[in-house]
Amino acid sequence: MGSDPFPPQGMGASELSRSGLVPRMGVMRRLCVGLLLLIPIQAGAGLLGLTALDWSRDGQYVLYVDEGEVWVGLAPEGRNARPLTEGAATDWARFGPGDWFVYVAFSEQGYALWQATLAGERTLLFSQDQLRQSGALPGVELIARPAVSPDGTSIAFIAYADGQCDLYLFDLPSGTVRRLTRTPGPVDTPDFSPDGRSLAFVGLWQVGATLSWDLYVLDLVEGDRIEMLTEDPFFDWCPRFSPDGEWIAFESSLRGPSDIHVIRRDGRERTAFTFDEWRDAFPCWSPEGDEIGYGSLRSYGWLILASKTS
């Protein structure tokens, strides 16, 4: 795995499949018991550039990014999908509470964090130039991967500044930015725990002789306590907390093609949730925690699927 802090997202595939419960030996077992197509697409055609997926907290909508634009469709099948941006050139979007979401897009002021509603209204929260001019992040070169806290008052994001990629926290009421980490390597894809006290993320850090993307959890209460959940030479990516905070779903290339895995919050009971020949990525939980949505890269486009967790 290279040292690029923002590895390219896959392009490509589509076809609906179904599978039954298939137990596996040891701690790894398959949980995927049925697939549900979320985004209706024509036969032989898929989403060409899926780079993000989220499930609204009220369970009504799915939000996704395809070829640089943010789209929304009705959950769970994704009917009546429509674009929410035009010319955004973004690769990430996440829901907040209610009907709003956040994303980063490039603007005349550099990279900018936007808050937008499903009705089409949008508000600039801050830009790269504003961070520089205010002194909050004078050397910032990139901002990306926003994630909204459960109460909607904070947004975690990553920023590359002064040669270092770290996690930051933007406080919506005050408009202030606070640095969360000073890490030994790149970090990415943050996600809040349901109680807002922890932040899951991935880090590309040297651990012994291994340099790979692994899962970590930052304790936001103690501030500097970081717990490592995975330690392997594989690509672990995009952690998402379950609604009860007990599990974290993520993408892993443990066996070659990426699958969706789940792991307990304390790092125990790592489990393969999908097990197929395709790249499965961008997991997101239904509000009840009874399904996990994810993108599946097939030979001619991305499918967005959902599987029961039990």
C-alpha positions as CSV (number, residue, x, y, z in Angstrom):
1,M,0.0,0.0,0.0
2,G,1.4,3.4,-1.0
3,S,1.9,6.4,1.2
4,D,-0.8,8.6,-0.5
5,P,-3.1,9.7,2.3
6,F,-6.1,9.7,0.0
7,P,-6.0,6.4,-2.0
8,P,-8.1,6.4,-5.2
9,Q,-11.6,5.0,-4.9
10,G,-12.5,2.1,-7.2
11,M,-14.6,2.6,-10.4
12,G,-17.1,0.3,-11.8
13,A,-19.7,-2.7,-11.7
14,S,-23.3,-4.0,-11.5
15,E,-25.4,-7.1,-11.0
16,L,-27.8,-8.2,-8.2
17,S,-26.9,-11.4,-6.4
18,R,-28.4,-13.2,-3.4
19,S,-26.7,-15.6,-1.0
20,G,-27.6,-17.6,2.1
21,L,-25.9,-17.9,5.4
22,V,-22.6,-19.7,5.0
23,P,-20.6,-20.4,8.2
24,R,-16.8,-20.3,8.1
25,M,-14.2,-21.8,10.3
26,G,-12.8,-20.0,13.3
27,V,-13.6,-16.4,14.3
28,M,-14.3,-15.3,10.7
29,R,-17.8,-16.1,9.7
30,R,-20.2,-14.8,7.1
31,L,-23.2,-12.8,8.3
32,C,-24.6,-11.7,5.0
33,V,-28.0,-13.5,4.8
34,G,-29.7,-11.6,1.9
35,L,-29.1,-8.7,-0.4
36,L,-31.5,-5.9,-1.3
37,L,-30.9,-3.6,-4.2
38,L,-31.0,0.0,-3.0
39,I,-30.4,2.0,-6.2
40,P,-32.5,0.8,-9.1
41,I,-30.4,0.7,-12.3
42,Q,-30.9,-0.6,-15.8
43,A,-29.6,-4.0,-16.6
44,G,-26.0,-3.9,-17.8
45,A,-25.3,-0.5,-16.3
46,G,-24.1,0.6,-12.9
47,L,-23.0,3.6,-11.0
48,L,-19.7,4.6,-12.6
49,G,-17.8,6.3,-9.8
50,L,-19.3,5.6,-6.4
51,T,-17.1,7.1,-3.6
52,A,-19.4,7.5,-0.6
53,L,-22.6,6.1,0.8
54,D,-24.7,7.0,3.8
55,W,-28.1,6.1,5.3
56,S,-30.2,8.9,6.8
57,R,-30.7,8.8,10.6
58,D,-34.5,8.6,10.2
59,G,-34.1,5.7,7.8
60,Q,-35.9,7.4,4.9
61,Y,-33.0,8.2,2.5
62,V,-29.7,6.9,1.1
63,L,-27.1,9.5,0.2
64,Y,-24.3,8.7,-2.2
65,V,-21.6,10.3,-4.3
66,D,-21.3,9.2,-7.9
67,E,-18.8,10.7,-10.4
68,G,-18.3,13.8,-8.2
69,E,-21.9,14.6,-7.5
70,V,-24.1,14.0,-4.4
71,W,-27.3,12.1,-5.0
72,V,-30.2,11.1,-2.7
73,G,-32.8,8.3,-3.1
74,L,-35.6,6.8,-1.0
75,A,-34.4,4.0,1.3
76,P,-34.2,1.1,1.2
77,E,-34.5,0.6,-2.5
78,G,-33.3,4.1,-3.5
79,R,-36.3,5.0,-5.8
80,N,-36.6,8.4,-7.3
81,A,-32.8,9.1,-7.0
82,R,-32.0,12.7,-7.9
83,P,-28.8,14.8,-7.8
84,L,-28.3,17.3,-5.0
85,T,-25.2,19.1,-6.4
86,E,-24.1,20.2,-9.9
87,G,-20.4,20.6,-10.6
88,A,-19.4,19.9,-7.0
89,A,-16.5,17.6,-8.0
90,T,-16.7,16.0,-4.5
91,D,-16.0,12.4,-3.4
92,W,-17.6,12.4,0.0
93,A,-20.9,13.3,1.7
94,R,-22.4,12.5,5.1
95,F,-25.8,13.0,6.7
96,G,-26.3,15.1,9.8
97,P,-29.5,14.9,11.9
98,G,-32.6,15.8,10.0
99,D,-32.6,16.6,6.3
100,W,-29.1,18.1,6.0
101,F,-25.7,16.8,4.9
102,V,-22.2,18.0,4.5
103,Y,-19.6,17.6,1.8
104,V,-16.3,19.2,0.6
105,A,-16.0,20.8,-2.8
106,F,-13.3,22.9,-4.5
107,S,-14.2,26.5,-4.9
108,E,-12.6,29.9,-5.7
109,Q,-11.5,29.9,-2.1
110,G,-9.9,26.5,-2.3
111,Y,-11.4,23.5,-0.7
112,A,-14.7,24.4,1.1
113,L,-16.9,22.6,3.6
114,W,-20.6,23.0,2.7
115,Q,-23.8,22.2,4.7
116,A,-26.8,21.5,2.4
117,T,-30.3,20.4,2.7
118,L,-32.3,17.9,0.6
119,A,-34.4,20.9,-0.5
120,G,-31.4,22.4,-2.2
121,E,-30.3,25.1,0.2
122,R,-26.6,25.3,1.1
123,T,-24.4,27.2,3.4
124,L,-20.6,27.6,3.3
125,L,-19.2,26.6,6.7
126,F,-15.6,27.4,6.0
127,S,-13.1,27.4,3.2
128,Q,-9.4,26.7,2.8
129,D,-8.7,30.4,2.4
130,Q,-10.7,31.3,5.6
131,L,-8.8,28.7,7.6
132,R,-5.5,30.2,6.5
133,Q,-6.5,33.9,7.0
134,S,-8.0,33.3,10.4
135,G,-4.9,31.5,11.6
136,A,-6.9,28.4,12.5
137,L,-4.9,26.3,9.9
138,P,-2.4,28.7,8.2
139,G,-0.7,25.9,6.3
140,V,-3.7,24.0,5.2
141,E,-3.5,22.4,1.7
142,L,-6.5,20.1,1.8
143,I,-9.7,19.4,3.7
144,A,-11.8,16.3,3.2
145,R,-14.0,13.5,4.6
146,P,-16.4,15.4,6.9
147,A,-18.5,13.4,9.4
148,V,-21.3,14.9,11.6
149,S,-21.6,14.3,15.3
150,P,-24.8,12.6,16.6
151,D,-26.2,15.9,18.0
152,G,-25.2,17.8,14.8
153,T,-23.1,20.4,16.6
154,S,-19.7,19.2,15.5
155,I,-18.1,18.0,12.2
156,A,-14.9,15.9,12.2
157,F,-12.8,16.2,9.1
158,I,-9.2,15.6,7.9
159,A,-6.9,18.3,6.9
160,Y,-3.4,18.2,5.3
161,A,-1.4,21.1,6.7
162,D,2.3,21.8,7.0
163,G,3.2,18.4,5.7
164,Q,0.9,16.5,8.1
165,C,-2.5,14.9,7.8
166,D,-4.6,14.9,11.0
167,L,-8.1,14.9,12.4
168,Y,-9.8,18.2,13.2
169,L,-13.1,19.1,14.8
170,F,-15.3,22.0,13.7
171,D,-17.7,23.4,16.3
172,L,-20.8,24.6,14.5
173,P,-22.2,27.0,17.2
174,S,-18.9,28.8,17.7
175,G,-17.3,28.3,14.3
176,T,-14.0,27.2,15.9
177,V,-11.6,24.5,14.6
178,R,-9.7,22.3,17.0
179,R,-6.9,19.8,16.2
180,L,-7.6,16.3,17.5
181,T,-4.5,14.4,16.6
182,R,-0.8,14.6,15.9
183,T,-0.3,11.3,14.3
184,P,2.8,9.5,12.9
185,G,1.2,9.2,9.4
186,P,-1.9,9.9,7.3
187,V,-5.4,9.5,8.7
188,D,-8.8,9.3,6.9
189,T,-12.5,8.4,7.0
190,P,-13.6,9.5,10.5
191,D,-16.9,8.4,12.0
192,F,-18.5,9.3,15.3
193,S,-19.8,6.8,17.8
194,P,-23.5,7.1,18.6
195,D,-22.8,8.7,22.0
196,G,-20.4,11.2,20.4
197,R,-17.6,10.3,22.7
198,S,-15.4,8.4,20.2
199,L,-14.2,8.8,16.7
200,A,-13.3,5.8,14.5
201,F,-10.8,6.4,11.7
202,V,-8.1,4.7,9.7
203,G,-4.4,5.5,9.8
204,L,-1.5,4.6,7.6
205,W,1.1,4.2,10.3
206,Q,4.3,2.1,10.5
207,V,3.7,-0.7,13.0
208,G,6.8,-2.8,13.2
209,A,7.7,-3.9,9.7
210,T,4.2,-3.3,8.4
211,L,2.9,-0.1,6.8
212,S,-0.8,-0.4,6.0
213,W,-4.2,1.3,6.7
214,D,-5.6,0.0,10.0
215,L,-8.6,0.9,12.2
216,Y,-8.2,3.1,15.2
217,V,-10.6,4.7,17.8
218,L,-9.9,8.1,19.3
219,D,-11.4,8.9,22.8
220,L,-12.8,12.4,22.4
221,V,-13.2,12.7,26.2
222,E,-9.7,11.9,27.2
223,G,-8.4,13.6,24.0
224,D,-5.1,11.8,23.4
225,R,-6.1,8.2,23.9
226,I,-6.0,6.2,20.6
227,E,-6.8,2.5,20.5
228,M,-5.7,0.3,17.6
229,L,-8.4,-2.2,16.5
230,T,-6.7,-3.9,13.5
231,E,-3.0,-4.7,12.9
232,D,-2.4,-6.4,9.6
233,P,-0.8,-5.8,6.3
234,F,-4.1,-5.4,4.5
235,F,-6.2,-2.4,3.4
236,D,-8.8,-1.5,6.1
237,W,-11.0,1.5,5.2
238,C,-14.1,3.5,6.0
239,P,-15.2,2.4,9.6
240,R,-18.8,3.0,10.6
241,F,-20.2,2.6,14.1
242,S,-23.4,0.5,14.5
243,P,-26.4,2.4,16.0
244,D,-25.8,0.8,19.4
245,G,-22.1,1.5,19.3
246,E,-21.1,-2.1,19.9
247,W,-19.8,-2.9,16.4
248,I,-17.8,-1.2,13.6
249,A,-18.3,-2.1,10.0
250,F,-15.5,-1.4,7.6
251,E,-13.9,-2.4,4.2
252,S,-11.0,-4.9,4.4
253,S,-8.8,-6.6,1.7
254,L,-7.9,-9.4,4.2
255,R,-8.5,-12.1,1.6
256,G,-7.7,-10.2,-1.6
257,P,-10.9,-8.6,-3.0
258,S,-12.3,-6.2,-0.4
259,D,-15.2,-7.4,1.7
260,I,-17.2,-5.7,4.4
261,H,-16.1,-6.8,7.9
262,V,-17.5,-6.0,11.3
263,I,-15.6,-5.9,14.5
264,R,-16.5,-5.2,18.1
265,R,-15.8,-1.8,19.5
266,D,-13.0,-3.3,21.6
267,G,-11.4,-5.1,18.7
268,R,-12.7,-8.6,19.3
269,E,-14.8,-10.9,17.1
270,R,-13.7,-9.7,13.7
271,T,-16.3,-11.1,11.2
272,A,-16.6,-11.2,7.4
273,F,-20.0,-9.7,6.6
274,T,-19.6,-10.2,2.8
275,F,-17.6,-12.8,1.0
276,D,-17.5,-12.6,-2.8
277,E,-15.3,-11.9,-5.7
278,W,-16.1,-8.2,-5.9
279,R,-14.9,-5.1,-4.1
280,D,-17.4,-4.3,-1.4
281,A,-17.0,-0.9,0.1
282,F,-18.5,2.2,1.9
283,P,-20.6,0.4,4.6
284,C,-23.4,2.3,6.3
285,W,-25.9,1.0,8.9
286,S,-29.7,1.3,8.9
287,P,-30.9,3.3,11.9
288,E,-32.2,0.1,13.6
289,G,-28.9,-1.7,13.0
290,D,-30.6,-4.6,11.3
291,E,-29.1,-3.9,7.8
292,I,-25.8,-2.7,6.4
293,G,-25.8,-0.9,3.1
294,Y,-22.6,-1.0,0.9
295,G,-21.4,-0.5,-2.6
296,S,-20.3,-3.5,-4.6
297,L,-18.0,-3.0,-7.6
298,R,-18.9,-5.3,-10.4
299,S,-17.6,-5.7,-14.0
300,Y,-19.7,-2.8,-15.4
301,G,-20.5,-0.5,-12.5
302,W,-21.3,-0.1,-8.8
303,L,-24.3,-1.6,-7.2
304,I,-25.6,-0.3,-3.9
305,L,-26.8,-3.2,-1.8
306,A,-28.1,-3.9,1.7
307,S,-27.8,-7.1,3.7
308,K,-29.5,-8.2,7.0
309,T,-27.2,-8.4,10.0
310,S,-28.9,-11.4,11.5
